[in-house]
Amino acid sequence: MAENEEPIHVTTDRARAGSTPHMTRYVLGIGLLLVIVAFGIIIWS
């Protein structure tokens, strides 16, 4: 960036171009639970 240019400030919603539905936390939680169950089955069998 050149020294004479001012930085561009963009709000979070505009930078993302949409909303975040917070679905990721459920996907990560379910995936983690499945991995723990799978490791438990592998260890006990």
N, C-alpha and C positions, 0 to 999 in steps of 0.2 A: 504494500500500500504506500502510495506516495505521501510525503509529509504534509502537503497542503490539502489533502482530502480529509474530511471529517468522517469518523466511523458511523456506520449505519446502525441504528437501534431499532429492532423489530420486536414486537410483543411475542410472547410464547405461543399464543394461539395462531397468530399469523405465520410464524415460522414453521409450525407443524402443519398448517393448512387444514386444520380440522380439530376435532375434539378427541380426547382419549377416553375410551369407555371402561378402562380399568379391568379389562378381560384378562390381561397378561398375568395378574396375580393369581387368578383361578387356574389358568393353564399351568403355571409353574408349580403351584401347590399340588395339583392333581398328579403332575408328572413326578414330583418328588415323592409323593405317597406311593405311586406305582413302583418306583425304583426301590424304595425301602422294602415294600412287600416282595418284590422279585428277589432282592438280595436275601431276605429272610427265608424264602422258599429254597433258594440255592444252598444256603448254609445248613438248613435243617434236613435236607434230603440226602 
